[in-house]
Amino acid sequence: MALRIKRIYQPAAKTDGMRVLVDRLWPRGISKARAKIDLWQKEAAPSAALRRWFGHKPERWSEFRRRYRAELAHNPAAKELRKLVKGNSATLLYGAHDEEHNQAVVLAAWLRRGM
């Protein structure tokens, strides 16, 4: 299995495999046609309250990761996503500017641990 992450604004590639958007909100400035996603798994994204609290502030990263992993442990959509990507090539897509501090980083690590 190859599980990658990348910004949705980067061009789609054949090596992406299944393209899964993991943001709760649709990213600004990109059409659904240009995004070329196979699945929008918004329910696997952090809760609205956690997303607002984090606000993409790097100083909150450690606590965000802890809280989001706690949410994932009880999230049926995340568990379903794990089944879908297991043994397949997939790319988790996100809209955040920060490539190191975003939910796709946490979700990808969580998915890998369960496989």
C-alpha positions as CSV (number, residue, x, y, z in Angstrom):
1,M,0.0,0.0,0.0
2,A,1.2,3.5,-0.8
3,L,-0.5,6.2,1.2
4,R,0.5,9.8,0.3
5,I,-0.7,13.2,1.3
6,K,-0.7,16.3,-0.8
7,R,-2.4,19.7,-1.2
8,I,-5.5,19.6,-3.3
9,Y,-4.1,22.5,-5.3
10,Q,-1.3,20.4,-6.7
11,P,-2.0,18.7,-10.0
12,A,-3.4,15.2,-10.0
13,A,-1.0,12.4,-10.9
14,K,-1.4,8.8,-12.1
15,T,0.6,7.8,-9.0
16,D,-2.0,9.3,-6.7
17,G,-4.2,6.2,-6.8
18,M,-7.5,6.9,-5.1
19,R,-7.8,10.6,-4.3
20,V,-9.6,11.3,-1.1
21,L,-10.3,14.8,0.2
22,V,-10.1,14.8,4.0
23,D,-11.2,18.4,4.7
24,R,-14.6,19.1,6.4
25,L,-15.0,22.2,4.2
26,W,-14.5,22.4,0.4
27,P,-11.1,24.2,-0.3
28,R,-11.4,27.7,-1.7
29,G,-10.6,28.4,-5.3
30,I,-10.7,24.9,-6.7
31,S,-13.5,23.4,-8.8
32,K,-14.7,19.9,-8.2
33,A,-13.6,19.1,-11.8
34,R,-10.1,20.4,-11.3
35,A,-9.8,18.6,-7.9
36,K,-10.3,15.2,-9.5
37,I,-11.3,13.5,-6.3
38,D,-12.7,10.0,-6.0
39,L,-14.1,10.5,-2.5
40,W,-14.8,13.4,-0.2
41,Q,-14.5,11.8,3.3
42,K,-15.4,15.0,5.3
43,E,-16.7,13.0,8.2
44,A,-13.1,11.7,8.8
45,A,-11.9,15.2,9.2
46,P,-11.5,16.9,12.7
47,S,-14.8,18.0,14.2
48,A,-15.8,21.6,13.5
49,A,-15.0,22.6,17.1
50,L,-11.5,21.0,17.0
51,R,-10.8,22.6,13.6
52,R,-11.8,26.1,14.9
53,W,-9.8,25.6,18.1
54,F,-6.6,24.6,16.2
55,G,-6.8,27.4,13.7
56,H,-3.6,26.0,12.0
57,K,-1.5,27.5,14.8
58,P,1.7,25.5,15.0
59,E,2.0,26.1,18.8
60,R,-1.2,24.0,19.2
61,W,0.0,21.2,17.0
62,S,0.8,18.7,19.8
63,E,-2.5,19.1,21.5
64,F,-4.4,19.1,18.2
65,R,-2.8,15.7,17.2
66,R,-3.7,14.3,20.6
67,R,-7.3,15.5,20.4
68,Y,-7.8,14.5,16.7
69,R,-6.4,10.9,17.4
70,A,-8.9,10.7,20.2
71,E,-11.7,11.6,17.7
72,L,-10.4,9.1,15.1
73,A,-10.6,6.3,17.6
74,H,-14.4,6.6,17.6
75,N,-15.0,7.8,14.1
76,P,-16.8,5.4,11.8
77,A,-15.9,7.3,8.6
78,A,-12.2,7.1,9.5
79,K,-12.5,3.4,10.1
80,E,-14.3,3.0,6.8
81,L,-11.5,5.0,5.1
82,R,-9.0,2.6,6.6
83,K,-10.8,-0.3,4.9
84,L,-10.9,1.5,1.6
85,V,-7.2,2.4,1.4
86,K,-5.9,-0.9,2.8
87,G,-3.8,-2.6,0.2
88,N,-4.4,0.2,-2.3
89,S,-2.6,3.3,-3.5
90,A,-4.3,6.4,-2.1
91,T,-3.6,10.1,-1.6
92,L,-5.2,12.1,1.2
93,L,-5.9,15.6,-0.1
94,Y,-6.1,18.7,2.1
95,G,-6.4,22.4,1.5
96,A,-4.2,23.9,4.3
97,H,-1.1,26.0,3.4
98,D,1.0,24.4,6.1
99,E,2.3,21.0,4.8
100,E,3.5,19.8,8.2
101,H,0.7,20.9,10.5
102,N,-2.6,19.7,9.1
103,Q,-5.1,17.0,9.6
104,A,-4.0,14.8,6.7
105,V,-0.6,14.3,8.4
106,V,-2.3,13.0,11.5
107,L,-4.9,10.9,9.6
108,A,-2.3,9.3,7.4
109,A,-0.2,8.3,10.4
110,W,-3.4,6.9,12.1
111,L,-4.3,4.9,9.0
112,R,-0.8,3.5,8.6
113,R,-0.8,2.4,12.3
114,G,-3.9,0.4,11.8
115,M,-2.8,-1.6,8.8
